[in-house]
Amino acid sequence: MARNDLRRAEATALCNGIIDIEQLSSTGNLKFHSINGETNNFIEIKRNKRKHSFYNMLVKRLTLKSQKCASQKKKPETESSISMEKSWASRARLFKEYKEVQREKAADPDIQLVCDDSNIFKWTALIKGPSETPYEGGVFQLAFAVPEQYPLQPPQVRFLTKIFHPNVHFKTGEICLDILKNAWSPAWTLQSVCRAIIALMAHPEPDSPLNCDSGNLLRSGDVRGYQSMARMYTRLAAMPKKG
């Protein structure tokens, strides 16, 4: 049996849109120019014992081809459809939050959330420093990068405004806050995340610092030193320049 004959028979079947053995078995007029230059249809090959090995090889090749095509088609469609569903669910949730933010602007003057005009997964926020803290009088900008799995996964939030705080990385603005990591719940919204960050500003956790200098001051009991540094950076970075 010539290998070229087998490839030619396989190509003939594929050109006729047949990649499934059941399809091939029910097609009696599909002809192959194959064995010894003879013209044979599939039924003849199947019944002829002399050509039995050719039939088996053809079935095997077409079965493998059918399985390969099925796996290539099925996997991307399944993954893309799941991803698309999550993306649409996330967009719907964010659009709902956007409408709530527009309604409640006056109700929460300490937070101003803004959605990017061209990308609903990017937001910024302006939050006011809490009263009776070294951040009082300052306005701090946050950047939100919302994943397509939101609200099942938390947004990534960082300070764009420099801030001296134990739980905020001084250079990157990364925030150490449990609700942005392992304590996240879909019940949280971008607005409530802002509120939690304001609460963290008022009640720092020096035992899990991202800013070691700030954390060390509080752990050593030097509250005055911590407040002095925090107040200085608030004046430098978070307050409007006069004149």
N, CA and C of each residue as an Amber inpcrd file, in Angstrom:
protein
   729
   0.8540000  -1.1960000   0.0000000   0.0000000   0.0000000   0.0000000
   0.8930000   1.2490000   0.0000000   0.6900000   2.1000000  -0.9770000
   1.5020000   3.3090000  -1.0740000   0.9910000   4.3620000  -0.0960000
   1.9430000   5.0050000   0.5750000   1.5700000   6.0570000   1.5250000
   0.8830000   7.2220000   0.8160000   1.3310000   7.5090000  -0.3990000
   0.7030000   8.5880000  -1.1580000  -0.7630000   8.2900000  -1.4590000
  -1.0710000   6.9880000  -1.6920000  -2.4640000   6.5940000  -1.9340000
  -3.3290000   6.9170000  -0.7300000  -2.7970000   6.6170000   0.4600000
  -3.5570000   6.8610000   1.6800000  -3.7720000   8.3600000   1.8950000
  -2.7200000   9.1440000   1.6640000  -2.8470000  10.5900000   1.8170000
  -3.8340000  11.1670000   0.8000000  -3.7940000  10.6180000  -0.4200000
  -4.7040000  11.0880000  -1.4450000  -6.1510000  10.7770000  -1.0750000
  -6.3850000   9.5880000  -0.5210000  -7.7310000   9.2040000  -0.1020000
  -8.2220000  10.0890000   1.0370000  -7.3020000  10.3690000   1.9760000
  -7.6580000  11.2490000   3.0920000  -7.9880000  12.6480000   2.5820000
  -7.1740000  13.1560000   1.6780000  -7.4070000  14.4870000   1.1310000
  -8.7350000  14.5460000   0.3840000  -9.0630000  13.4850000  -0.3340000
 -10.3350000  13.4400000  -1.0650000 -11.5120000  13.5400000  -0.1080000
 -11.4200000  12.7990000   1.0000000 -12.4960000  12.8390000   1.9890000
 -12.6300000  14.2290000   2.5930000 -11.4940000  14.8340000   2.9460000
 -11.5190000  16.1550000   3.5660000 -12.0310000  17.2120000   2.5990000
 -11.6610000  17.1080000   1.3360000 -12.1310000  18.0740000   0.3350000
 -13.6370000  17.9850000   0.1340000 -14.1880000  16.8100000   0.4250000
 -15.6360000  16.6390000   0.3190000 -16.3470000  16.9660000   1.6310000
 -15.6030000  17.5830000   2.5450000 -16.2010000  18.0070000   3.8080000
 -16.4070000  16.8870000   4.7910000 -15.6980000  15.7700000   4.6240000
 -15.9070000  14.6030000   5.4900000 -14.7010000  14.4510000   6.4050000
 -14.9200000  14.6620000   7.6950000 -13.8500000  14.4230000   8.6750000
 -14.3490000  13.4950000   9.7760000 -15.5080000  12.9240000   9.5660000
 -16.1210000  12.0630000  10.5730000 -16.3750000  10.6940000   9.9500000
 -16.0350000   9.6200000  10.6740000 -16.1530000   8.2750000  10.1270000
 -17.6050000   7.9070000   9.8190000 -18.5360000   8.3690000  10.6360000
 -19.9420000   8.0740000  10.3580000 -20.3770000   8.7210000   9.0510000
 -19.8900000   9.9400000   8.8100000 -20.1850000  10.5860000   7.5410000
 -19.6210000   9.7790000   6.3830000 -18.4010000   9.3020000   6.5510000
 -17.7250000   8.5640000   5.4880000 -18.4370000   7.2510000   5.1900000
 -18.8960000   6.5650000   6.2300000 -19.5570000   5.2760000   6.0490000
 -20.8750000   5.4080000   5.2980000 -21.5280000   6.5440000   5.4630000
 -22.8290000   6.7260000   4.8120000 -22.7000000   7.3190000   3.4100000
 -21.4550000   7.5420000   2.9750000 -21.2380000   8.1460000   1.6610000
 -20.6730000   7.0880000   0.7270000 -21.5360000   6.4260000  -0.0410000
 -21.1020000   5.3240000  -0.9020000 -20.5100000   5.7650000  -2.2250000
 -20.7680000   7.0010000  -2.6450000 -20.2860000   7.4360000  -3.9560000
 -19.0300000   8.2820000  -3.8860000 -18.3790000   8.3090000  -2.7060000
 -17.1340000   9.0490000  -2.5780000 -16.0140000   8.1950000  -3.1570000
 -15.3820000   8.6700000  -4.2120000 -14.4030000   7.8420000  -4.9250000
 -12.9780000   8.2800000  -4.6300000 -12.1060000   7.2740000  -4.5060000
 -10.6940000   7.5000000  -4.2610000  -9.8900000   6.9160000  -5.4140000
  -8.9990000   7.7130000  -5.9580000  -8.0540000   7.2020000  -6.9560000
  -6.8410000   6.7630000  -6.1550000  -6.8290000   5.4970000  -5.7960000
  -5.8450000   5.0870000  -4.8070000  -5.1300000   3.7980000  -5.1860000
  -5.5850000   2.7010000  -4.6610000  -4.8120000   1.4570000  -4.6720000
  -4.5380000   0.9870000  -6.0990000  -3.2560000   0.8370000  -6.4210000
  -2.8060000   0.3490000  -7.7240000  -3.3580000   1.1720000  -8.8750000
  -3.6410000   2.4530000  -8.5940000  -4.1460000   3.3100000  -9.6500000
  -5.6060000   3.0750000  -9.9700000  -6.2710000   2.1660000  -9.2350000
  -7.6780000   1.8730000  -9.4880000  -8.5630000   2.9610000  -8.8790000
  -9.7630000   3.0690000  -9.4270000 -10.7440000   3.9800000  -8.8540000
 -11.6890000   3.1770000  -7.9670000 -11.7450000   3.5060000  -6.6950000
 -12.5630000   2.7690000  -5.7300000 -13.4340000   3.7310000  -4.9520000
 -14.6650000   3.3360000  -4.6700000 -15.4190000   4.1370000  -3.7080000
 -15.2360000   3.5210000  -2.3250000 -15.7220000   4.2420000  -1.3200000
 -15.4400000   3.8300000   0.0570000 -16.0640000   2.4720000   0.3820000
 -17.2700000   2.2190000  -0.1020000 -17.9380000   0.9490000   0.1960000
 -17.1460000  -0.2150000  -0.3720000 -16.6030000  -0.0460000  -1.5890000
 -15.8010000  -1.1140000  -2.1840000 -14.5550000  -1.4030000  -1.3570000
 -13.9200000  -0.3430000  -0.8990000 -12.7130000  -0.5300000  -0.0850000
 -13.0580000  -1.2630000   1.2100000 -14.1970000  -0.9010000   1.7980000
 -14.5920000  -1.5130000   3.0660000 -14.8880000  -2.9980000   2.9110000
 -15.4860000  -3.3860000   1.7880000 -15.9090000  -4.7770000   1.6020000
 -14.7870000  -5.6740000   1.0680000 -13.8400000  -5.0990000   0.3770000
 -12.7980000  -5.8790000  -0.2740000 -11.7110000  -6.2500000   0.7350000
 -11.5500000  -7.5430000   0.9900000 -10.5640000  -7.9850000   1.9850000
  -9.1530000  -7.6010000   1.5840000  -8.8800000  -7.5760000   0.2790000
  -7.5450000  -7.2370000  -0.1900000  -7.1660000  -5.8130000   0.2140000
  -8.1930000  -4.9910000   0.3510000  -7.9450000  -3.5940000   0.6730000
  -8.3030000  -3.2600000   2.1300000  -8.4060000  -4.3130000   2.9440000
  -8.8510000  -4.1330000   4.3140000  -7.8880000  -3.2460000   5.1120000
  -6.5730000  -3.4480000   4.9400000  -5.6000000  -2.6490000   5.6950000
  -5.6670000  -1.1790000   5.2900000  -5.9250000  -0.9520000   4.0080000
  -6.0720000   0.4270000   3.5320000  -7.2780000   1.0820000   4.2030000
  -8.3620000   0.3530000   4.3010000  -9.5780000   0.8540000   4.9590000
  -9.2930000   1.1980000   6.4160000  -8.6310000   0.3030000   7.1320000
  -8.3400000   0.5380000   8.5480000  -7.4600000   1.7720000   8.7460000
  -6.4490000   1.9100000   7.8990000  -5.5620000   3.0720000   8.0110000
  -6.3080000   4.3680000   7.7210000  -7.1900000   4.3140000   6.7250000
  -7.9550000   5.5130000   6.3820000  -8.8830000   5.9090000   7.5290000
  -9.5460000   4.9210000   8.1280000 -10.4210000   5.1760000   9.2680000
  -9.6240000   5.7920000  10.4170000  -8.4380000   5.2350000  10.6760000
  -7.6120000   5.7290000  11.7740000  -7.1930000   7.1850000  11.5490000
  -6.7460000   7.4790000  10.3280000  -6.2890000   8.8270000  10.0340000
  -7.4250000   9.8400000  10.1260000  -8.5780000   9.4590000   9.6020000
  -9.7050000  10.3800000   9.6270000 -10.2730000  10.5470000  11.0400000
 -10.1900000   9.5080000  11.8430000 -10.6310000   9.6100000  13.2360000
  -9.7500000  10.5970000  13.9990000  -8.4310000  10.4780000  13.8210000
  -7.5130000  11.4030000  14.4710000  -7.7460000  12.8350000  13.9900000
  -7.9780000  12.9790000  12.6850000  -8.2340000  14.3070000  12.1320000
  -9.5170000  14.8910000  12.7100000 -10.5350000  14.0600000  12.8490000
 -11.8130000  14.5150000  13.3970000 -11.6540000  14.9650000  14.8430000
 -10.9170000  14.1670000  15.6430000 -10.7110000  14.5200000  17.0500000
  -9.9120000  15.8060000  17.1870000  -8.9090000  15.9720000  16.3480000
  -8.0770000  17.1770000  16.4010000  -8.8950000  18.4190000  16.0590000
  -9.6930000  18.3190000  15.0040000 -10.5250000  19.4550000  14.6000000
 -11.5290000  19.8100000  15.6860000 -12.1150000  18.7760000  16.3090000
 -13.1170000  19.0180000  17.3550000 -12.4950000  19.7180000  18.5510000
 -11.2950000  19.2810000  18.9570000 -10.6500000  19.9000000  20.1240000
 -10.2260000  21.3250000  19.8280000  -9.7630000  21.5820000  18.5930000
  -9.3490000  22.9420000  18.2350000 -10.5210000  23.8950000  18.1950000
 -11.6770000  23.4130000  17.7670000 -12.8550000  24.2740000  17.6930000
 -13.4890000  24.4780000  19.0570000 -13.5950000  23.3960000  19.8120000
 -14.3600000  23.4430000  21.0540000 -13.6830000  24.2690000  22.1390000
 -12.3610000  24.0860000  22.2980000 -11.6780000  24.7250000  23.4190000
 -11.7020000  26.2510000  23.3510000 -11.2910000  26.8530000  22.2130000
 -11.3250000  28.3190000  22.1740000 -12.7210000  28.8870000  22.3340000
 -13.7170000  28.2080000  21.7250000 -15.0720000  28.7270000  21.8350000
 -15.5450000  28.7020000  23.2910000 -15.2150000  27.6270000  23.9940000
 -15.6460000  27.5180000  25.3860000 -14.9670000  28.5710000  26.2470000
 -13.6400000  28.6970000  26.0920000 -12.9000000  29.6550000  26.8980000
 -13.3220000  31.0850000  26.5790000 -13.4820000  31.3690000  25.2890000
 -13.8470000  32.7370000  24.9170000 -15.2550000  33.0820000  25.3680000
 -16.1580000  32.0920000  25.2980000 -17.5300000  32.3760000  25.7170000
 -17.6100000  32.6310000  27.2200000 -16.8410000  31.8540000  27.9990000
 -16.8150000  32.0770000  29.4500000 -16.2130000  33.4420000  29.7630000
 -15.1040000  33.7630000  29.0770000 -14.4670000  35.0580000  29.2860000
 -15.4000000  36.2040000  28.9090000 -16.1430000  36.0110000  27.8080000
 -17.0670000  37.0530000  27.3600000 -18.1880000  37.2590000  28.3750000
 -18.7070000  36.1530000  28.9200000 -19.7770000  36.2540000  29.9140000
 -19.2910000  37.0110000  31.1570000 -18.0730000  36.6950000  31.6190000
 -17.5270000  37.3740000  32.7930000 -17.3230000  38.8590000  32.5050000
 -16.8330000  39.1500000  31.2990000 -16.5830000  40.5400000  30.9390000
 -17.8770000  41.3360000  30.9230000 -18.9400000  40.7520000  30.3480000
 -20.2240000  41.4640000  30.2950000 -20.8130000  41.6270000  31.6900000
 -20.6570000  40.6100000  32.5480000 -21.1510000  40.7220000  33.9270000
 -20.4070000  41.8270000  34.6660000 -19.0970000  41.9160000  34.4410000
 -18.3040000  42.9520000  35.0820000 -18.7060000  44.3420000  34.5870000
 -18.9140000  44.4800000  33.2820000 -19.3280000  45.7710000  32.7200000
 -20.6840000  46.2010000  33.2710000 -21.6050000  45.2400000  33.3780000
 -22.9350000  45.5620000  33.9030000 -22.8370000  46.0380000  35.3500000
 -22.0030000  45.3670000  36.1380000 -21.8300000  45.7580000  37.5370000
 -21.2120000  47.1590000  37.6340000 -20.1890000  47.4200000  36.8300000
 -19.5280000  48.7300000  36.8650000 -20.4580000  49.8430000  36.3900000
 -21.2850000  49.5370000  35.3950000 -22.2350000  50.5410000  34.9160000
 -23.2580000  50.8630000  36.0070000 -23.6670000  49.8370000  36.7400000
 -24.5880000  50.0470000  37.8520000 -23.9420000  50.9220000  38.9280000
 -22.6710000  50.6550000  39.2380000 -21.9650000  51.4750000  40.2230000
 -21.8010000  52.9120000  39.7260000 -21.5570000  53.0570000  38.4280000
 -21.4060000  54.3960000  37.8570000 -22.6770000  55.2220000  38.0700000
 -23.8300000  54.6020000  37.8360000 -25.1020000  55.3130000  38.0210000
 -25.3220000  55.6590000  39.4940000 -24.9330000  54.7490000  40.3900000
 -25.0730000  55.0250000  41.8200000 -24.1520000  56.1690000  42.2590000
 -22.9530000  56.2050000  41.7010000 -22.0100000  57.2800000  42.0240000
 -22.5780000  58.6250000  41.5870000 -23.1910000  58.6590000  40.4050000
 -23.7730000  59.9120000  39.9210000 -24.9190000  60.3880000  40.8210000
 -25.6730000  59.4280000  41.3310000 -26.8070000  59.7720000  42.2040000
 -26.3530000  60.2530000  43.5690000 -25.2410000  59.7000000  44.0720000
 -24.8420000  59.9340000  45.4550000 -23.6640000  60.8860000  45.6030000
 -23.4060000  61.6960000  44.5890000 -22.2730000  62.6260000  44.6620000
 -22.3740000  63.5550000  45.8700000 -23.5390000  64.0990000  46.0730000
 -23.7180000  65.0380000  47.1840000 -23.7460000  64.3250000  48.5350000
 -24.1090000  63.0420000  48.5460000 -24.2480000  62.3110000  49.8060000
 -22.8920000  61.9730000  50.4310000 -21.8320000  61.8910000  49.6170000
 -20.5160000  61.5280000  50.1420000 -19.4800000  62.4970000  49.5710000
 -19.4000000  63.7170000  50.1190000 -18.5140000  64.7400000  49.5590000
 -17.0220000  64.4380000  49.7420000 -16.6850000  63.4590000  50.5780000
 -15.2800000  63.1270000  50.7970000 -14.6880000  62.2780000  49.6680000
 -15.5620000  61.7600000  48.7840000 -15.1050000  60.8570000  47.7210000
 -15.6360000  61.3470000  46.3760000 -14.7530000  61.4370000  45.4180000
 -15.1550000  61.7800000  44.0600000 -14.6000000  60.7170000  43.1110000
 -15.4740000  59.8240000  42.6690000 -15.0730000  58.7300000  41.7800000
 -15.3540000  59.1210000  40.3330000 -14.3840000  58.8600000  39.4630000
 -14.5290000  59.2070000  38.0490000 -14.1200000  58.0130000  37.1960000
 -14.9830000  57.6780000  36.2370000 -14.6910000  56.5860000  35.3050000
 -13.9960000  57.1520000  34.0720000 -13.0110000  56.4110000  33.5700000
 -12.3290000  56.8170000  32.3370000 -13.3310000  56.8430000  31.1730000
 -13.2520000  57.8690000  30.3420000 -14.2120000  58.0390000  29.2460000
 -14.1570000  56.9000000  28.2350000 -12.9880000  56.2970000  28.0610000
 -12.8280000  55.2900000  27.0140000 -12.6790000  53.8700000  27.5380000
 -12.6010000  53.6960000  28.8650000 -12.3810000  52.3570000  29.4190000
 -13.0680000  52.2470000  30.7750000 -14.1380000  51.4680000  30.8210000
 -14.9110000  51.3620000  32.0690000 -14.1540000  50.6040000  33.1550000
 -13.0540000  49.9410000  32.7940000 -12.2650000  49.2020000  33.7760000
 -11.1840000  50.0700000  34.4300000 -11.1220000  51.3310000  34.0440000
 -10.1610000  52.2560000  34.6610000 -10.9070000  53.4040000  35.3270000
 -10.6330000  53.6120000  36.6080000 -11.2720000  54.6710000  37.3840000
 -10.1970000  55.4350000  38.1590000 -10.5320000  56.6560000  38.5200000
  -9.7140000  57.4240000  39.4640000 -10.6380000  57.9610000  40.5510000
 -10.0570000  58.2750000  41.6740000 -10.8460000  58.8220000  42.7790000
 -10.0430000  59.8970000  43.4850000 -10.7380000  60.9080000  43.9520000
 -10.1620000  61.9270000  44.8260000 -10.8030000  61.7580000  46.1950000
  -9.9830000  61.5360000  47.2060000 -10.5050000  61.3620000  48.5650000
  -9.8950000  62.4270000  49.4700000 -10.7000000  62.8940000  50.3990000
 -10.2380000  63.8990000  51.3500000  -9.6260000  63.2140000  52.5680000
  -8.5080000  63.7750000  53.0340000  -7.8920000  63.2270000  54.2300000
  -8.8240000  63.3420000  55.4240000  -8.9300000  62.2960000  56.2390000
  -9.8540000  62.3360000  57.3810000  -9.4640000  63.3970000  58.4030000
 -10.4770000  63.9480000  59.0270000 -10.2350000  64.9920000  60.0390000
  -9.5200000  64.4130000  61.2550000  -8.8290000  65.2850000  61.9790000
  -8.0710000  64.9310000  63.1810000  -6.9810000  63.8970000  62.8900000
  -6.4540000  63.9620000  61.6780000  -5.3170000  63.1190000  61.2940000
  -4.2920000  64.0330000  60.6020000  -3.0550000  63.5650000  60.4240000
  -2.0670000  64.3880000  59.7210000  -2.4130000  64.6210000  58.2510000
  -3.4390000  63.9160000  57.7630000  -3.8250000  64.0340000  56.3560000
  -4.9850000  65.0160000  56.1560000  -5.4540000  65.5900000  57.2270000
  -6.5790000  66.5200000  57.1540000  -6.2140000  67.7170000  56.2610000
  -7.1460000  68.0930000  55.4100000  -6.9190000  69.2040000  54.4950000
  -6.3130000  68.7910000  53.1670000  -5.8550000  67.5610000  53.0810000
  -5.2580000  67.0760000  51.8360000  -6.2750000  66.3720000  50.9600000
  -6.0270000  66.4000000  49.6660000  -6.8500000  65.6650000  48.6980000
  -5.9190000  64.6820000  47.9880000  -6.2710000  63.3940000  48.0570000
  -5.3940000  62.3340000  47.5670000  -6.0450000  61.6270000  46.3730000
  -5.2500000  61.4020000  45.3580000  -5.7660000  60.7520000  44.1510000
  -5.4320000  59.2650000  44.1700000  -6.4350000  58.4550000  43.8270000
  -6.2730000  57.0010000  43.7310000  -6.4950000  56.5600000  42.2910000
  -5.8210000  55.4900000  41.9020000  -6.0300000  54.8840000  40.5850000
  -6.5730000  53.4780000  40.7710000  -7.6440000  53.1630000  40.0370000
  -8.2710000  51.8400000  40.0850000  -8.0550000  51.1270000  38.7530000
  -7.5540000  49.9030000  38.8160000  -7.5110000  49.0230000  37.6490000
  -8.4200000  47.8390000  37.9710000  -9.5650000  47.7860000  37.3040000
 -10.5860000  46.7880000  37.6260000 -10.4230000  45.5820000  36.6960000
 -10.3100000  44.3730000  37.2430000 -10.1690000  43.1830000  36.3830000
 -11.5020000  42.8070000  35.7370000 -11.4370000  42.0510000  34.6600000
 -12.6590000  41.6110000  33.9780000 -13.4430000  40.6050000  34.8170000
 -12.8120000  40.0510000  35.8610000 -13.5070000  39.1060000  36.7520000
 -14.2120000  39.8280000  37.9060000 -14.1460000  41.1500000  37.9430000
 -14.8280000  41.9310000  38.9800000 -16.3420000  41.6980000  38.8720000
 -17.0730000  41.5620000  39.9730000 -16.6570000  41.7170000  41.3740000
 -16.1740000  40.4440000  42.0580000 -15.9260000  39.3730000  41.2860000
 -15.4180000  38.1630000  41.9210000 -13.9700000  38.3470000  42.3790000
 -13.2520000  39.2290000  41.7090000 -11.8890000  39.5660000  42.1100000
 -11.8100000  41.0510000  42.4450000 -10.9330000  41.4370000  43.3750000
 -10.8630000  42.8450000  43.7980000 -10.1650000  43.7140000  42.7610000
 -10.4430000  45.0080000  42.7850000  -9.6940000  45.9200000  41.9250000
  -8.2880000  46.1340000  42.4690000  -7.3810000  46.5570000  41.6110000
  -6.0580000  46.9750000  42.0530000  -6.1130000  48.4850000  42.2790000
  -5.7550000  48.9110000  43.4630000  -5.8560000  50.3250000  43.8290000
  -4.5090000  50.8060000  44.3450000  -4.1180000  51.9970000  43.9370000
  -2.8750000  52.5740000  44.4530000  -3.0270000  54.0950000  44.5640000
  -2.2310000  54.6680000  45.4400000  -2.1900000  56.1210000  45.5900000
  -1.3470000  56.7110000  44.4610000  -1.8730000  57.7020000  43.7830000
  -1.0790000  58.4860000  42.8400000  -0.4220000  59.6670000  43.5480000
  -1.0420000  60.1130000  44.6310000  -0.4970000  61.2050000  45.4520000
   0.4500000  60.6200000  46.4950000   1.6200000  61.2280000  46.6380000
   2.5730000  60.7580000  47.6430000   1.9620000  60.9000000  49.0310000
   2.1410000  59.8550000  49.8390000   1.5890000  59.8640000  51.1880000
   2.5460000  59.1040000  52.1120000   2.7420000  59.6290000  53.3160000
   3.5900000  58.9790000  54.3160000   2.6650000  58.2110000  55.2530000
   2.5790000  56.8920000  55.0340000   1.6350000  56.0580000  55.7920000
   2.2170000  54.6490000  55.8820000   2.0970000  53.9900000  57.0380000
   2.7010000  52.6600000  57.1910000   2.2270000  51.6330000  56.1650000
   0.9760000  51.7280000  55.7280000   0.4030000  50.6970000  54.8690000
   0.3250000  51.0830000  53.3940000   1.1000000  52.1080000  53.0320000
   1.1620000  52.5450000  51.6370000   2.6250000  52.6230000  51.2180000
   2.9580000  51.9370000  50.1180000   4.3330000  51.9890000  49.6140000
   4.6350000  53.4040000  49.1250000   5.7200000  53.9740000  49.6280000
   5.9820000  55.3900000  49.3630000   6.2420000  55.6580000  47.8740000
   6.9080000  54.7270000  47.1760000   7.2570000  54.9490000  45.7690000
   6.1450000  54.5400000  44.8140000   5.5570000  53.3710000  45.0210000
   4.5770000  52.8400000  44.0530000   3.1360000  53.2080000  44.3810000
   2.8650000  53.5580000  45.6520000   1.4930000  53.8560000  46.0550000
   0.6690000  52.6200000  46.3530000   1.2900000  51.4320000  46.3190000
   0.5790000  50.1830000  46.6370000  -0.0020000  50.2520000  48.0440000
  -1.1940000  49.6690000  48.2190000  -1.8900000  49.7360000  49.5050000
  -1.9860000  48.3400000  50.1210000  -1.6030000  48.2230000  51.3720000
  -1.7590000  46.9580000  52.0920000  -3.0820000  47.0120000  52.8570000
  -4.0900000  46.3820000  52.2830000  -5.4310000  46.3960000  52.8750000
  -6.0710000  45.0440000  52.5940000  -6.5620000  44.3880000  53.6530000
  -7.0190000  43.0090000  53.5090000  -8.1680000  42.8530000  52.5070000
  -9.0470000  43.8480000  52.4110000 -10.1840000  43.6970000  51.4940000
  -9.7540000  43.7440000  50.0240000  -8.5450000  44.2200000  49.7790000
  -8.0270000  44.2210000  48.4080000  -7.2580000  42.9440000  48.1060000
  -7.2500000  42.0310000  49.0800000  -6.5300000  40.7690000  48.8920000
  -7.4440000  39.6030000  49.2950000  -7.1090000  38.9620000  50.4240000
  -7.8210000  37.7220000  50.7880000  -9.1590000  37.9530000  51.4720000
  -9.4750000  39.1740000  51.8870000 -10.7600000  39.4260000  52.5530000
 -11.7670000  40.0870000  51.6080000 -11.4890000  40.0390000  50.3300000
 -12.3930000  40.6510000  49.3510000 -13.7140000  39.9000000  49.2790000
 -14.7860000  40.6510000  49.0650000 -16.1130000  40.0810000  48.8680000
 -16.7960000  40.8460000  47.7310000 -17.5900000  40.1620000  46.9000000
 -18.3150000  40.8550000  45.8280000 -19.2800000  41.9230000  46.3410000
 -19.5480000  41.9150000  47.6390000 -20.4310000  42.9430000  48.2010000
 -19.7660000  44.3170000  48.2230000 -18.4380000  44.3440000  48.1890000
 -17.7230000  45.6210000  48.1610000 -17.9110000  46.3100000  46.8140000
 -17.9290000  47.6370000  46.8370000 -17.9950000  48.4340000  45.6150000
 -16.7740000  49.3490000  45.5760000 -16.5720000  50.0260000  44.4590000
 -15.4510000  50.9660000  44.3740000 -15.6150000  52.0890000  45.3910000
 -16.8670000  52.5120000  45.6030000 -17.1430000  53.5700000  46.5810000
 -16.8030000  53.1100000  47.9960000 -17.2110000  51.9000000  48.3430000
 -16.9290000  51.4130000  49.6920000 -15.4400000  51.1090000  49.8820000
 -14.7400000  50.7670000  48.8050000 -13.2830000  50.6010000  48.8860000
 -12.6300000  51.9370000  49.2400000 -13.0960000  53.0060000  48.6130000
 -12.5730000  54.3460000  48.9490000 -12.8100000  54.6660000  50.4180000
 -13.9990000  54.3200000  50.8990000 -14.3200000  54.5760000  52.3010000
 -13.3960000  53.7640000  53.2130000 -13.0810000  52.5310000  52.8330000
 -12.1780000  51.6940000  53.6370000 -10.7620000  52.2660000  53.6420000
 -10.3390000  52.8330000  52.5280000  -8.9990000  53.4370000  52.4610000
  -8.9260000  54.6850000  53.3480000  -9.9890000  55.4720000  53.3740000
 -10.0300000  56.6370000  54.2680000  -9.9410000  56.1850000  55.7340000
 -10.6360000  55.0960000  56.0440000 -10.5770000  54.5550000  57.4120000
  -9.1630000  54.0780000  57.7370000  -8.4810000  53.4830000  56.7530000
  -7.1070000  53.0360000  56.9740000  -6.1760000  54.2230000  57.2100000
  -6.4320000  55.3280000  56.5320000  -5.6220000  56.5290000  56.7410000
  -5.7460000  57.0150000  58.1870000  -6.9480000  56.8910000  58.7470000
  -7.1770000  57.3400000  60.1220000  -6.6810000  56.3350000  61.1540000
  -6.6190000  55.0570000  60.7620000  -6.2280000  53.9980000  61.7040000
  -5.1760000  53.0930000  61.0570000  -3.9280000  53.5430000  60.9990000
  -2.8700000  52.7520000  60.3610000  -2.5690000  51.4700000  61.1250000
  -2.0390000  50.4880000  60.3980000  -1.6560000  49.1980000  60.9860000
  -0.1340000  49.0430000  60.8630000   0.6230000  49.5000000  61.8410000
   2.0880000  49.4900000  61.7220000   2.7120000  48.1030000  61.7430000
   1.9420000  47.0780000  62.1330000   2.5110000  45.7290000  62.2060000
   2.6140000  45.0580000  60.8330000   1.9790000  45.6290000  59.8150000
   2.1200000  45.0760000  58.4630000   2.4550000  46.2110000  57.5030000
   3.6550000  46.7920000  57.6660000   3.9690000  48.0110000  56.9150000
   4.4700000  47.7480000  55.4930000   4.1310000  48.6490000  54.5980000
   4.7740000  48.7280000  53.2960000   5.7860000  49.8720000  53.2950000
   5.5670000  50.8250000  54.2110000   6.5310000  51.9070000  54.4320000
   7.1680000  51.6540000  55.8040000   8.3470000  51.0570000  55.7890000
   8.9710000  50.6430000  57.0550000   9.3420000  51.8250000  57.9340000
   9.7420000  52.9340000  57.3310000  10.1090000  54.1150000  58.1230000
   8.9170000  54.6080000  58.9400000   7.7720000  54.6700000  58.2590000
   6.5570000  55.1110000  58.9360000   6.1250000  54.1010000  59.9950000
   6.1750000  52.8130000  59.6430000   5.7820000  51.7690000  60.5860000
   6.6770000  51.7300000  61.8040000   7.9750000  51.9130000  61.6020000
   8.9180000  51.8810000  62.7300000   8.6680000  53.0170000  63.7090000
   8.3110000  54.1930000  63.1850000   8.0230000  55.3220000  64.0780000
   6.8560000  54.9880000  65.0010000   5.8000000  54.4040000  64.4470000
   4.6250000  54.0760000  65.2720000   4.9250000  52.9190000  66.2200000
   5.6480000  51.9080000  65.7330000   5.9380000  50.7560000  66.5950000
   6.8480000  51.1440000  67.7630000   7.6880000  52.1370000  67.5420000
   8.5800000  52.5800000  68.6220000   7.9110000  53.5880000  69.5540000
   6.6640000  53.9500000  69.2350000   5.9270000  54.8780000  70.0910000
   6.1400000  56.3430000  69.7490000   6.8390000  56.6110000  68.6520000
   7.0970000  57.9950000  68.2620000   5.9470000  58.5150000  67.3880000
   4.7940000  58.6790000  67.9970000   3.6110000  59.1320000  67.2640000
   3.8140000  60.5510000  66.7530000   4.4650000  61.3640000  67.5600000
   4.6950000  62.7570000  67.1600000   5.5590000  62.8320000  65.8950000
   6.6030000  61.9970000  65.8400000   7.4700000  61.9680000  64.6640000
   6.7140000  61.5050000  63.4180000   5.8820000  60.4710000  63.5960000
   5.0780000  59.9720000  62.4760000   4.1270000  61.0550000  61.9830000
   3.4340000  61.7120000  62.8910000   2.4710000  62.7320000  62.4930000
   3.1500000  63.9280000  61.8240000   4.3270000  64.2720000  62.2900000
   5.0620000  65.3870000  61.7130000   5.4490000  65.0880000  60.2580000
   5.9510000  63.8710000  60.0210000   6.3350000  63.4830000  58.6570000
   5.1130000  63.3840000  57.7490000   4.0330000  62.7810000  58.2640000
   2.8120000  62.6190000  57.4620000   2.2160000  63.9690000  57.1090000
   2.2390000  64.8910000  58.0580000   1.6870000  66.2340000  57.8230000
   2.5250000  66.9890000  56.7840000   3.8530000  66.8110000  56.8670000
   4.7320000  67.4900000  55.9200000   4.4550000  67.0380000  54.4840000
   4.3450000  65.7190000  54.2880000   4.1000000  65.2090000  52.9330000
   2.6870000  65.5550000  52.4540000   1.7500000  65.6700000  53.3870000
   0.4010000  66.1020000  53.0020000   0.4460000  67.5260000  52.4580000
   1.1910000  68.3970000  53.1290000   1.3120000  69.7840000  52.6530000
   2.0250000  69.8510000  51.3010000   3.0540000  69.0160000  51.1460000
   3.8510000  69.0610000  49.9140000   3.1170000  68.4700000  48.7030000
   2.3890000  67.3810000  48.9220000   1.8450000  66.6340000  47.7850000
   0.3350000  66.6960000  47.6420000  -0.3920000  66.9420000  48.7440000
  -1.8420000  66.7740000  48.6860000  -2.6310000  68.0560000  48.8880000
  -1.9260000  69.1460000  49.0480000  -2.6210000  70.4190000  49.2200000
  -2.3280000  71.3470000  48.0590000  -3.3020000  72.1170000  47.6210000
  -3.0720000  73.0360000  46.4920000  -2.0500000  74.0920000  46.8610000
  -1.2040000  74.3790000  45.8790000  -0.1700000  75.3960000  46.1100000
  -0.8110000  76.7820000  46.1460000  -0.4010000  77.5940000  47.0870000
  -0.9320000  78.9650000  47.2010000  -0.0290000  79.9340000  46.4250000
  -0.6870000  80.8660000  45.7680000   0.0600000  81.8800000  45.0310000
   0.6030000  81.3410000  43.7460000
